[in-house]
């Protein structure tokens, strides 16, 4: 909703960039012109697509403000105002400026673009013979001239014209209106979207596609036609995605009361896509990785990810489309909220405990390091140079945790009332994070003023927790203190509101001593006294990961082992095991004298507990990653971390050899079934295989290769390949060759082949990755392929951080080359170099030198330059 006083009082065009090219949130101004209606005519051709855009514009700012339309990469052909050609337009930077008198006009522009030369994959581009679009965040300006900002909402009518043989399917946003044939083997189709939307939600697809059709009946009785469009050879791999879509639609009606609003909902899968998927209104465009699945080519993880991403993009229909962002600083308004919604959906489809474990592991792997590094930024940033760099774990994953904390504080009924209020009040508008929090306050009666710091302060809070017990008078005292470390531009932080779920257990009986309590820590420190505690208490804190914080407690190894066996909160039980492992590994890394006894006992007890879900057991017994161990250290020593972790893996493998083999054999026989129970058994089986291999057992490679050859599904096949890829057994090369030859030509599966090798723990992984970068099937032009090798290698802490700097050079070389093709994808792969301050002087200097080399590259994109410059500090 626009503030009229701002419109009248000050210039209404977009703010001028700062001296470094940055855009500031505080400089926001409403748009000078609105565009209530847009008509687009596309004459589609891969070499030269002609686009005529007819915009009905109305003045929204001061008289005299010209119309400024964003554009990049197109060839302007003509400009007409109210039907007459005009010549007084001009180009200023990346804007077409048209002087206009009066308050309303019809402006028509004609441009030409070349989709087949668009390697950035933003705007209109070609992918495997398909023409498609990607417009978020600022891709629409690469299609035609338009005020390309999220607070300009317009109703779109679209006409597509193309060669019928080459592009028999023509899709756009909204509902189909009409279609027909033209002379010369051409045809046309018209689409209309009646709901106002920002330009970043525009989409079209043209290609030779097959469709898997379905339907869904909404809660009000309307029938919605569903379609998933893919190449004809892939149609049998779309059933899971279609089923997930129907589940998502039903879930959103049941949990949030949100009904779909158009008559059709289409999804198109393309091979070349910078993101996972895009929520364009009525026409979602997906990376094929998140649509195509069958047991032979997709793992259980892939199946889960497809369901989650389908749900995420569908949920955006309300949390992102019907209500969009006022500006890009509010990106988490739609992304954080929608991630929270898709996490809830996924939790309801299987094990909620395992889903929470997976979400927190992802947060710690990506967002916590981001918060602790040079690229730290608030959930609602204050400035940016290139908005694509803010599609980060902070915006998405931490943003979701903010929503989760508010839901925890408010309770389920008040939270649902608040979301209902939000959806009703801001439907059809461009809103802000502040608008969302205000709805939380109004619906619940709670004051969330201090909670708003979560949106403006970067950094991960650290909470010190110490529990003391006075047995004589039955009193237990919990002392809490919080500290938020400084981050770039924010050296001093205020205390946050931390909702901490807490419970005490009896150290002897294992029984709960108090009911779970929700403690809101909103000061720098606080004390909580529990009366009537006659037994030595053990603290269970931040249960369910109720706040995205780092807990620093004085719990002993014995207490953590106790909680790993007795805590009645599954996440807290997992967390106790992980903390016990982490403490052991950090001590072994620093001191070099490991003490594995407590971990071995805890893992033995977990494996022996027949009441536990195998999926939970598999997660609980996995050791923390090498990178997460490094995050706990002031100075990362990759080799010492690797040695400590491998020693503990071997000890667990040897000491619990019988239990691992028993767990391995427990997986039920029979054909592949995708179900929570079957997934859990496969997960535990593959984890057990890893420990059997780590033990050094003579038959480990034989067992792995037998599983590889006998597998009737990709989960078991890749699980075995992963184990073999880190070995020196003869079976390694055989398995890699068989896998490659079997799936040659299937890009998504060959991505797994590259990734598995890039993540290997072998000493020569760096050399192998350098060879794979020269493999005929490796290309930087496809984002999935670049991520599968270059991205995976950057995540391999030991291999990437080779002491001679070869890993840094390899990544830098690839990023410089990739930047020339696709700056957005290149920028996403740069952060591992930004951690140079965390390493020894030798590695630090080598890493920094590669960053400087990248930053000094002539013609470097804004995307990569911003990331490199901030990383250098």
C-alpha positions in Angstrom: 0.0 0.0 0.0 1.4 3.4 -1.0 2.0 6.3 1.4 0.3 9.3 -0.3 2.4 11.8 1.8 5.6 10.3 0.4 4.3 10.5 -3.1 3.5 14.1 -2.8 6.5 15.2 -0.7 9.4 13.8 -2.6 10.7 12.6 -5.9 9.1 9.3 -6.7 11.6 7.6 -9.0 13.9 4.9 -7.8 16.9 6.1 -5.7 20.2 6.8 -7.4 22.8 4.3 -6.5 25.5 5.2 -4.0 29.1 5.9 -4.9 29.8 2.2 -4.8 26.7 1.4 -6.9 24.8 0.3 -3.8 21.0 0.7 -3.3 19.9 1.6 0.2 16.6 0.5 1.8 16.2 3.9 3.4 16.1 5.6 0.1 13.0 3.8 -1.0 10.5 6.0 -2.9 7.1 4.9 -4.4 7.1 4.6 -8.2 6.5 7.7 -10.2 4.3 5.9 -12.6 2.0 2.8 -12.2 1.1 0.3 -14.9 -2.4 -1.0 -14.2 -2.5 -3.0 -17.5 0.1 -4.6 -19.7 -0.3 -6.2 -23.1 2.6 -8.2 -24.6 2.9 -9.6 -28.1 5.9 -12.0 -28.7 6.9 -13.1 -32.1 9.2 -15.9 -30.9 12.4 -16.9 -32.6 15.6 -18.1 -30.9 17.8 -15.8 -32.9 15.6 -12.7 -32.9 12.4 -12.4 -30.9 10.3 -9.3 -31.5 8.3 -8.0 -28.5 5.7 -5.3 -28.6 4.7 -4.1 -25.1 1.7 -1.9 -24.6 1.6 -0.3 -21.2 -1.3 1.7 -19.7 0.5 4.1 -17.4 -0.8 6.4 -14.7 1.1 9.1 -12.8 1.8 8.3 -9.2 4.3 11.0 -8.4 4.9 14.7 -8.9 4.0 16.4 -12.1 6.9 16.6 -14.5 8.5 13.3 -13.6 9.2 11.4 -16.9 8.4 7.7 -17.4 11.5 5.6 -16.7 11.5 2.1 -18.0 14.2 -0.4 -17.1 15.9 -2.3 -19.9 19.0 -4.3 -20.6 20.3 -6.3 -23.6 17.5 -5.5 -26.0 17.5 -3.6 -29.3 14.9 -0.8 -29.2 13.0 -0.5 -32.5 10.2 2.0 -31.8 8.4 4.0 -29.1 4.8 5.2 -29.4 2.7 7.2 -27.0 -1.0 7.2 -27.3 -0.7 5.7 -30.8 1.8 8.2 -32.2 5.5 7.6 -32.8 7.7 9.8 -30.6 11.4 10.7 -30.9 12.1 12.5 -27.7 12.9 9.4 -25.7 16.4 8.8 -24.5 18.6 6.1 -22.9 20.1 6.9 -19.5 22.2 4.0 -18.3 19.9 1.0 -18.3 16.7 3.1 -18.5 14.5 4.3 -21.4 13.3 7.7 -20.4 10.2 9.2 -22.0 9.0 12.7 -21.1 5.3 12.7 -20.6 2.7 15.4 -19.7 -0.6 14.6 -18.1 -1.5 11.8 -15.8 -2.4 8.8 -18.0 -1.1 7.5 -21.3 -0.7 4.3 -23.4 3.0 3.7 -24.1 4.1 1.2 -26.7 7.6 -0.1 -27.2 9.0 -2.5 -29.7 12.3 -4.4 -29.1 14.2 -7.3 -30.4 16.1 -9.8 -28.1 18.2 -12.9 -28.9 17.3 -15.8 -26.6 19.8 -18.2 -28.0 22.7 -15.9 -27.0 21.4 -15.4 -23.5 23.9 -17.4 -21.4 23.0 -15.5 -18.2 19.6 -17.4 -18.1 17.8 -14.2 -17.0 15.0 -12.8 -19.2 14.0 -14.8 -22.3 16.5 -17.6 -23.1 16.8 -21.0 -24.8 17.2 -24.3 -23.0 17.4 -27.5 -25.0 15.2 -26.3 -27.8 12.7 -24.7 -25.4 12.2 -20.9 -25.0 11.5 -19.9 -21.5 11.9 -17.0 -19.0 13.4 -16.3 -15.6 12.6 -12.8 -14.4 13.3 -12.8 -10.6 14.8 -10.6 -9.5 15.5 -8.2 -12.4 15.2 -10.3 -15.5 12.0 -8.8 -17.0 14.0 -5.7 -18.1 16.0 -8.1 -20.3 12.7 -8.9 -22.2 11.2 -5.4 -22.6 11.3 -1.9 -21.2 9.3 -1.7 -18.0 9.4 -0.3 -14.4 11.1 -3.5 -13.2 10.4 -3.2 -9.5 8.2 -5.4 -7.3 5.9 -2.6 -6.2 4.6 -1.9 -9.7 1.7 -4.5 -10.1 0.0 -4.9 -13.4 -2.6 -7.2 -15.1 -1.0 -9.0 -18.1 -2.5 -10.1 -21.4 -0.1 -12.0 -23.5 -0.2 -13.1 -27.2 2.5 -15.6 -28.3 3.3 -16.3 -32.0 5.7 -19.0 -33.1 6.5 -21.7 -35.6 4.1 -24.5 -34.8 6.4 -27.4 -35.7 9.2 -26.1 -33.6 7.1 -24.7 -30.7 3.8 -26.5 -30.7 3.2 -25.6 -27.0 2.7 -21.9 -26.0 2.3 -21.2 -22.3 2.1 -18.0 -20.3 0.8 -16.8 -16.9 -2.9 -17.0 -15.9 -5.6 -18.8 -17.9 -5.8 -19.6 -21.6 -8.0 -17.3 -23.7 -7.8 -18.5 -27.2 -5.4 -20.0 -29.8 -5.3 -20.5 -33.6 -3.2 -21.2 -36.7 -1.5 -18.6 -39.0 -0.2 -18.8 -42.5 3.3 -20.2 -43.1 3.1 -23.0 -40.5 2.8 -20.6 -37.6 0.3 -20.4 -34.7 -0.7 -18.2 -31.8 -2.0 -18.5 -28.3 -3.4 -15.8 -25.9 -3.2 -15.9 -22.1 -4.7 -13.6 -19.5 -3.8 -13.2 -15.9 -6.5 -11.2 -14.0 -4.5 -10.8 -10.9 -2.1 -7.8 -10.7 1.5 -9.0 -10.3 5.0 -7.5 -10.4 7.1 -8.0 -13.5 9.4 -10.5 -11.8 6.4 -13.0 -11.8 6.0 -12.9 -15.6 6.6 -16.2 -17.5 6.3 -17.8 -20.9 7.4 -21.1 -22.3 7.4 -22.3 -25.9 8.6 -25.7 -27.0 7.9 -29.2 -28.1 6.6 -30.6 -24.8 4.5 -33.4 -23.4 2.1 -33.0 -20.5 1.1 -35.1 -17.5 -2.4 -33.8 -16.7 -4.4 -33.9 -13.5 -7.0 -32.0 -11.7 -7.8 -30.7 -8.2 -11.1 -29.8 -6.7 -10.8 -26.8 -4.3 -12.6 -26.5 -1.0 -15.2 -24.3 -2.7 -15.8 -26.9 -5.4 -13.9 -25.4 -8.3 -12.0 -27.7 -10.6 -8.4 -26.7 -11.4 -6.7 -28.2 -14.4 -3.1 -29.2 -13.6 -0.3 -29.8 -16.0 3.4 -30.8 -15.7 5.1 -30.1 -19.1 8.4 -31.9 -20.0 10.1 -33.5 -22.9 8.2 -36.5 -24.1 10.9 -38.9 -23.0 10.6 -37.6 -19.4 6.8 -37.9 -19.0 7.0 -41.0 -16.9 9.2 -39.2 -14.4 6.6 -36.6 -13.5 4.1 -38.6 -11.5 5.7 -37.9 -8.1 5.7 -34.1 -8.7 2.1 -34.1 -9.8 1.1 -36.0 -6.7 3.1 -33.6 -4.5 1.3 -30.7 -6.2 -2.1 -32.1 -5.2 -1.0 -32.8 -1.7 0.3 -29.2 -1.5 -3.0 -27.7 -2.6 -4.9 -29.7 -0.1 -2.5 -28.9 2.7 -2.6 -25.2 2.1 -6.4 -25.2 2.3 -6.4 -27.3 5.5 -3.6 -25.5 7.4 -3.7 -21.9 6.1 -7.2 -21.7 4.5 -5.6 -20.7 1.2 -7.5 -21.8 -2.0 -6.0 -21.6 -5.5 -7.5 -18.8 -7.6 -7.0 -19.6 -11.4 -8.5 -22.3 -13.6 -5.2 -23.8 -14.5 -1.8 -24.5 -12.8 1.1 -25.4 -15.0 4.6 -26.4 -14.3 7.4 -26.7 -16.9 10.7 -28.4 -16.3 13.9 -27.1 -18.1 17.5 -28.2 -17.9 19.2 -24.8 -17.7 18.0 -22.8 -14.7 19.8 -20.7 -12.1 17.5 -21.5 -9.2 15.6 -24.5 -8.1 12.3 -23.2 -9.4 10.2 -20.1 -9.9 6.7 -19.3 -8.6 5.4 -17.3 -11.7 1.7 -16.9 -11.3 0.0 -20.0 -12.8 3.1 -21.1 -14.7 5.9 -22.3 -12.4 9.2 -22.9 -14.2 11.4 -25.5 -12.6 14.9 -26.8 -12.8 14.3 -30.3 -14.1 16.2 -31.6 -11.1 13.1 -30.7 -8.9 10.5 -32.4 -11.2 11.9 -35.6 -12.7 12.1 -38.7 -10.6 11.8 -42.4 -10.9 13.5 -45.0 -8.6 16.3 -45.8 -11.1 17.5 -42.2 -11.4 16.4 -40.3 -8.2 17.3 -40.9 -4.6 15.0 -40.6 -1.6 16.6 -37.2 -1.1 15.6 -36.2 -4.6 12.0 -37.4 -4.0 11.8 -35.4 -0.8 13.3 -32.3 -2.4 10.9 -32.5 -5.4 7.9 -32.6 -3.0 9.3 -29.7 -0.9 10.1 -27.5 -3.9 6.8 -28.1 -5.6 5.1 -27.2 -2.4 7.3 -24.2 -1.9 6.5 -22.7 -5.3 2.8 -23.5 -5.0 2.6 -21.9 -1.6 4.1 -18.8 -3.1 0.7 -18.2 -4.8 -0.4 -16.5 -1.6 2.9 -15.8 0.2 4.6 -14.1 -2.7 2.2 -13.6 -5.5 -1.1 -12.5 -4.1 1.0 -10.5 -1.6 4.4 -9.5 -3.0 7.3 -7.5 -1.7 7.3 -3.7 -1.7 11.0 -3.8 -2.5 13.8 -6.4 -2.7 14.9 -5.6 0.9 11.7 -7.3 1.9 12.7 -10.5 0.1 12.4 -12.7 3.2 8.7 -11.6 3.5 7.9 -14.0 0.8 10.9 -16.4 0.9 11.3 -16.9 4.7 7.6 -17.3 5.2 7.2 -19.7 2.3 10.2 -21.8 3.4 8.5 -22.1 6.8 5.4 -23.2 5.1 7.1 -25.8 2.9 9.0 -27.1 6.0 5.6 -27.6 7.7 4.3 -29.5 4.7 7.3 -31.8 4.5 7.1 -32.5 8.2 3.5 -33.6 7.8 4.4 -36.0 5.0 6.8 -38.1 7.0 8.9 -37.9 10.2 8.6 -34.4 11.7 11.6 -35.1 13.9 13.9 -36.1 11.0 12.6 -33.1 8.9 13.6 -30.8 11.7 17.0 -32.3 12.0 17.5 -31.9 8.3 16.4 -28.3 8.3 18.7 -27.4 11.2 21.6 -29.2 9.7 21.1 -27.2 6.6 20.9 -23.9 8.5 24.1 -24.7 10.4 25.9 -25.8 7.2 25.1 -22.7 5.2 23.6 -19.9 7.3 25.7 -20.0 10.4 28.9 -19.6 8.5 27.3 -16.8 6.5 26.4 -15.0 9.7 30.0 -15.5 11.0 31.7 -14.3 7.8 32.3 -11.3 5.6 29.0 -11.7 3.8 26.9 -11.5 6.9 23.7 -9.5 6.5 20.4 -9.0 8.3 17.3 -10.9 7.2 16.1 -7.6 5.9 19.3 -6.1 4.4 20.0 -2.3 4.4 21.8 -2.1 1.1 22.9 -4.1 -1.9 24.8 -3.7 -5.1 23.4 -6.7 -6.9 20.1 -8.1 -5.6 20.8 -11.6 -6.9 23.5 -11.9 -4.2 20.9 -11.7 -1.5 19.2 -14.9 -2.4 21.0 -16.4 0.6 20.5 -18.9 3.4 20.0 -15.9 5.7 17.0 -14.7 3.7 15.5 -18.1 3.2 16.5 -20.4 6.1 17.1 -17.9 8.9 14.0 -16.0 7.6 12.0 -19.2 8.1 13.3 -19.5 11.7 12.0 -16.0 12.4 8.6 -17.1 11.4 8.9 -20.2 13.4 9.9 -18.2 16.5 6.9 -16.0 16.1 4.6 -19.0 15.7 6.2 -20.5 18.9 5.7 -17.3 20.9 2.1 -16.7 19.7 0.9 -20.3 19.8 -1.0 -22.1 17.0 -4.4 -20.4 17.2 -3.0 -16.8 17.4 -0.5 -17.5 14.7 -3.2 -18.8 12.3 -5.3 -15.8 13.1 -2.4 -13.5 12.4 -1.7 -15.2 9.0 -5.4 -14.9 8.1 -5.2 -11.2 8.9 -2.1 -10.8 6.8 -3.5 -12.6 3.8 -6.8 -10.6 4.0 -5.3 -7.2 4.7 -2.5 -7.2 2.1 -4.1 -9.3 -0.7 -3.2 -7.6 -4.0 -0.5 -5.3 -2.6 3.2 -5.1 -2.2 3.9 -5.4 1.5 6.9 -5.2 4.0 8.3 -7.4 6.8 7.0 -4.8 9.1 3.5 -5.3 7.8 3.8 -9.0 8.6 5.0 -8.5 12.1 2.3 -5.9 12.8 -0.3 -8.6 11.9 1.3 -10.9 14.4 1.0 -8.2 17.0 -2.6 -7.2 16.2 -3.9 -10.8 16.1 -2.2 -11.9 19.3 -2.1 -8.7 21.4 1.7 -9.2 21.9 4.3 -6.5 21.6 7.0 -7.7 19.2 9.0 -4.4 19.1 12.2 -6.0 20.4 11.6 -9.1 18.2 12.0 -6.9 15.2 15.7 -6.8 15.9 15.9 -10.3 14.3 15.1 -8.5 11.0 17.7 -5.7 11.4 20.6 -7.4 13.2 22.9 -9.9 11.5 24.8 -12.6 13.4 24.0 -15.8 15.3 23.3 -15.3 19.1 25.3 -17.4 21.4 23.6 -18.4 24.7 25.6 -19.6 27.7 23.6 -21.9 29.9 24.6 -23.1 33.3 22.4 -25.2 35.7 23.2 -25.6 39.3 21.3 -27.7 41.9 21.0 -27.3 45.7 19.9 -30.8 46.8 19.1 -29.7 50.3 16.3 -27.4 49.5 15.3 -28.9 46.1 16.1 -25.8 44.1 17.7 -25.8 40.6 18.9 -22.5 39.1 19.4 -21.9 35.4 21.6 -19.0 34.4 21.4 -17.8 30.9 23.4 -15.1 29.1 23.3 -14.1 25.4 25.8 -12.4 23.2 25.5 -11.6 19.5 29.0 -11.3 17.9 29.8 -8.3 15.8 29.3 -8.5 12.0 30.4 -6.2 9.1 28.9 -2.8 9.7 27.3 -3.9 13.0 30.0 -4.2 15.7 27.6 -3.7 18.6 24.4 -5.7 19.1 21.4 -5.4 21.3 19.9 -8.4 23.1 17.5 -10.4 21.1 14.2 -12.1 22.0 15.1 -15.8 22.3 12.2 -18.3 22.7 13.9 -21.3 24.4 12.0 -24.5 25.1 13.4 -26.0 28.3 12.9 -29.2 30.3 14.7 -30.9 33.2 15.2 -34.7 33.6 16.3 -36.6 36.6 19.9 -37.7 36.3 19.2 -41.0 38.1 15.7 -42.0 37.0 15.6 -40.3 33.6 12.1 -39.1 34.3 11.0 -35.5 33.6 11.3 -33.3 36.7 9.3 -30.4 35.2 6.9 -29.9 32.3 8.5 -28.3 29.3 8.6 -24.5 29.6 9.0 -21.7 27.1 11.4 -19.2 28.3 11.7 -15.8 26.5 15.2 -14.5 27.1 15.0 -10.8 26.1 17.8 -9.4 28.2 21.6 -9.9 28.1 21.2 -12.4 31.0 18.6 -14.0 33.1 18.0 -16.5 35.9 15.3 -19.1 36.3 14.7 -20.9 39.6 12.9 -24.3 39.6 11.5 -25.5 43.0 10.9 -29.0 44.2 13.8 -30.5 42.3 14.9 -33.3 44.6 16.9 -35.3 42.1 20.1 -34.2 40.3 18.7 -32.4 37.1 20.0 -32.7 33.6 19.2 -29.7 31.3 17.4 -30.1 28.0 17.5 -26.7 26.3 16.4 -25.2 22.9 14.3 -28.2 22.4 13.1 -28.5 18.8 15.7 -25.9 18.0 13.1 -23.3 19.1 15.6 -20.4 18.5 18.4 -20.3 15.8 21.2 -19.8 18.3 24.4 -21.5 19.5 24.1 -23.0 22.9 27.2 -23.0 25.1 26.4 -25.2 28.1 28.5 -26.8 30.9 26.8 -30.2 30.4 29.3 -33.0 30.8 29.9 -35.8 28.4 28.0 -38.1 30.7 25.0 -35.7 30.8 25.0 -35.4 27.0 25.1 -39.2 26.7 22.3 -39.5 29.2 20.1 -37.1 27.1 20.9 -38.9 23.9 19.3 -42.0 25.5 16.5 -40.4 27.6 15.3 -37.0 26.2 11.7 -37.2 25.1 12.1 -34.5 22.5 13.6 -36.2 19.3 15.5 -33.1 18.2 17.0 -32.6 21.7 18.0 -36.2 21.8 19.7 -35.9 18.4 21.3 -32.6 19.5 22.8 -34.2 22.7 24.4 -36.9 20.6 25.7 -34.4 18.1 27.1 -32.1 20.8 28.8 -35.1 22.5 30.4 -36.0 19.2 31.3 -32.4 18.4 33.0 -31.9 21.8 34.9 -35.1 21.4 36.1 -34.1 17.9 37.0 -30.6 18.8 39.1 -31.8 21.7 40.8 -34.4 19.5 41.5 -31.8 16.8 43.1 -29.4 19.3 44.8 -31.8 21.7 45.5 -34.8 19.4 44.5 -37.2 22.2 41.1 -38.6 21.5 38.8 -40.1 24.1 36.0 -41.9 22.2 34.5 -43.9 24.9 31.4 -41.7 25.6 30.6 -41.5 21.9 30.9 -45.2 21.4 28.6 -45.9 24.3 26.0 -43.4 23.2 26.0 -44.7 19.6 25.8 -48.3 20.8 22.7 -47.4 23.0 21.1 -45.6 20.1 21.6 -48.5 17.7 20.2 -50.9 20.4 17.0 -48.9 21.0 14.4 -50.8 19.0 11.7 -48.2 19.7 13.5 -45.6 17.5 12.6 -44.8 13.9 15.5 -46.1 11.7 15.5 -42.7 9.9 16.1 -41.0 13.2 18.8 -43.5 14.2 20.6 -42.8 10.9 20.7 -39.1 11.6 21.7 -39.4 15.2 24.7 -41.6 14.6 26.2 -39.6 11.8 29.2 -37.6 12.8 29.2 -33.8 12.4 30.7 -32.7 9.1 34.3 -31.5 8.8 33.2 -28.0 8.0 30.9 -27.8 11.0 33.7 -29.0 13.3 35.9 -26.2 11.7 33.2 -23.7 12.5 33.8 -24.4 16.2 37.5 -23.5 16.0 39.2 -20.1 16.1 41.6 -21.4 13.4 40.6 -24.2 11.0 43.1 -27.0 10.6 41.6 -29.1 7.8 44.1 -32.0 8.1 43.8 -32.2 11.9 40.0 -32.2 11.6 40.0 -34.9 9.0 42.3 -37.1 11.0 40.2 -36.7 14.2 37.0 -37.4 12.4 38.3 -40.4 10.5 39.8 -41.8 13.7 36.4 -41.6 15.5 34.6 -43.1 12.4 37.1 -46.0 12.4 36.7 -46.5 16.2 32.9 -46.6 15.9 33.2 -48.9 12.9 35.5 -51.4 14.7 33.9 -51.3 18.2 30.4 -51.6 16.9 31.1 -53.8 14.0 28.4 -56.4 14.8 25.7 -53.6 15.3 26.5 -52.0 12.0 26.2 -55.3 10.2 23.0 -56.0 11.9 21.7 -52.6 11.0 22.8 -53.1 7.5 20.9 -56.4 7.1 17.7 -55.1 8.7 16.6 -53.3 5.6 13.6 -55.3 4.3 13.9 -57.0 0.9 11.6 -56.3 -2.0 11.1 -53.7 -4.7 11.6 -50.0 -4.1 8.9 -48.3 -2.2 8.9 -44.6 -1.5 7.5 -44.4 2.1 8.7 -42.9 5.4 9.5 -46.4 6.7 11.3 -47.6 3.6 13.3 -44.4 3.4 14.4 -44.8 7.0 15.6 -48.3 6.4 17.6 -47.3 3.3 19.1 -44.3 5.1 20.3 -46.4 8.0 21.6 -49.1 5.7 23.8 -46.7 3.8 25.0 -45.0 7.0 25.9 -48.5 8.4 27.7 -49.3 5.1 29.8 -46.1 5.6 30.8 -47.3 9.1 31.6 -50.8 7.9 33.9 -49.2 5.3 35.4 -46.9 7.9 36.3 -49.8 10.1 38.7 -51.1 7.5 36.9 -54.4 7.2 38.4 -56.6 4.4 35.0 -57.2 2.9 33.8 -53.6 3.0 34.4 -52.9 -0.7 32.9 -56.3 -1.7 29.7 -55.5 0.3 29.5 -52.0 -1.2 30.0 -53.3 -4.8 27.5 -56.0 -4.3 24.9 -53.4 -3.1 25.9 -51.2 -6.1 25.3 -54.0 -8.6 22.1 -55.4 -7.0 20.4 -52.1 -6.3 17.0 -51.5 -7.9 17.0 -47.9 -6.9 19.3 -44.8 -7.0 19.4 -44.4 -3.2 21.1 -47.7 -2.7 23.2 -47.4 -5.9 24.5 -43.9 -5.0 25.0 -44.9 -1.4 27.3 -47.7 -2.4 29.0 -45.5 -5.0 29.7 -42.8 -2.4 31.4 -45.3 -0.1 33.5 -46.7 -3.0 34.4 -43.2 -4.3 36.4 -42.5 -1.1 38.1 -45.9 -1.1 41.2 -47.2 -2.9 39.6 -50.6 -3.7 39.7 -52.0 -7.2 35.9 -51.9 -7.2 36.0 -48.1 -7.1 36.9 -47.6 -10.7 34.7 -50.4 -11.9 31.7 -48.8 -10.1 32.3 -45.3 -11.4 32.7 -46.7 -15.0 29.5 -48.7 -14.8 27.6 -45.8 -13.3 28.8 -43.4 -16.0 28.1 -45.8 -18.9 24.7 -46.7 -17.6 23.5 -43.1 -17.3 25.5 -41.3 -20.1 23.1 -38.8 -21.6 21.0 -38.3 -18.5 22.3 -35.0 -17.3 20.8 -35.1 -13.8 22.3 -38.5 -13.0 25.7 -37.6 -14.5 25.6 -34.6 -12.1 25.6 -37.1 -9.3 28.6 -38.9 -10.8 30.6 -35.6 -10.8 29.4 -34.6 -7.3 30.2 -37.9 -5.7 33.8 -37.7 -6.9 34.1 -34.0 -5.9 33.1 -34.9 -2.3 35.4 -37.8 -2.0 37.7 -38.0 1.1 40.7 -39.4 -0.9 44.0 -37.7 -0.7 44.0 -37.0 -4.5 40.5 -35.6 -4.8 41.9 -32.2 -5.9 43.7 -33.7 -8.7 40.7 -35.8 -9.7 38.5 -32.8 -9.7 41.0 -30.9 -12.0 40.8 -33.8 -14.4 37.0 -33.9 -14.2 36.9 -30.2 -15.1 38.4 -31.3 -18.5 36.0 -34.1 -19.0 33.9 -33.9 -22.2 30.7 -34.0 -20.2 31.7 -31.1 -18.0 30.4 -27.7 -18.9 30.0 -24.4 -17.1 27.1 -23.4 -19.3 24.7 -25.6 -17.3 24.3 -24.4 -13.7 23.5 -27.9 -12.4 26.7 -29.2 -13.8 28.8 -26.3 -12.5 27.4 -26.8 -9.0 27.8 -30.6 -9.2 31.6 -30.3 -9.6 32.8 -26.8 -8.7 30.2 -26.2 -6.0 30.7 -29.6 -4.4 34.5 -29.3 -4.5 34.2 -25.9 -2.7 32.2 -27.7 0.0 34.9 -30.4 0.5 36.8 -28.8 3.3 40.0 -30.9 3.2 40.4 -31.2 -0.6 39.5 -27.6 -1.3 41.9 -26.3 1.4 45.0 -28.2 0.1 48.0 -26.5 1.7 49.6 -25.7 -1.7 46.6 -23.6 -2.7 45.7 -25.7 -5.7 42.1 -25.9 -4.7 41.8 -22.2 -4.4 43.4 -21.7 -7.9 41.0 -24.3 -9.4 37.9 -22.6 -8.0 39.1 -19.1 -9.0 39.8 -20.3 -12.5 36.4 -21.8 -12.8 34.6 -18.8 -11.4 36.4 -16.3 -13.7 35.4 -18.5 -16.7 31.8 -18.9 -15.4 31.4 -15.2 -14.8 31.6 -14.6 -18.5 28.7 -16.9 -19.1 26.5 -16.7 -16.0 27.5 -14.2 -13.3 24.6 -15.2 -11.0 25.8 -18.8 -10.7 29.4 -17.8 -10.4 28.7 -15.5 -7.5 26.9 -18.3 -5.6 30.0 -20.4 -5.8 32.5 -17.8 -4.5 31.8 -17.9 -0.6 34.3 -20.7 0.2 37.1 -18.3 -0.7 35.7 -15.7 1.6 36.6 -17.7 4.7 40.3 -16.9 4.4 40.5 -15.3 7.8 39.7 -18.6 9.5 42.8 -20.4 8.3 46.5 -20.5 9.0 48.7 -17.8 7.5 49.8 -19.9 4.5 46.3 -20.9 3.4 45.0 -17.5 4.3 47.5 -15.7 2.0 46.9 -18.1 -0.9 43.1 -17.8 -0.6 43.2 -14.0 -0.4 45.5 -13.9 -3.4 42.9 -15.8 -5.5 40.1 -13.4 -4.3 42.3 -10.4 -5.4 42.9 -12.1 -8.8 39.2 -12.5 -9.2 38.4 -9.0 -8.2 41.0 -7.6 -10.6 39.7 -9.5 -13.6 38.7 -7.1 -16.4 35.0 -7.0 -17.2 34.0 -8.8 -14.0 30.3 -8.7 -13.3 28.7 -6.8 -10.5 27.5 -10.0 -9.0 31.0 -11.5 -8.5 32.7 -8.2 -7.9 30.4 -7.5 -4.9 31.0 -10.9 -3.4 34.8 -10.8 -3.9 35.1 -7.2 -2.6 33.1 -7.9 0.5 35.0 -11.1 1.1 38.3 -9.2 0.9 36.9 -6.8 3.5 
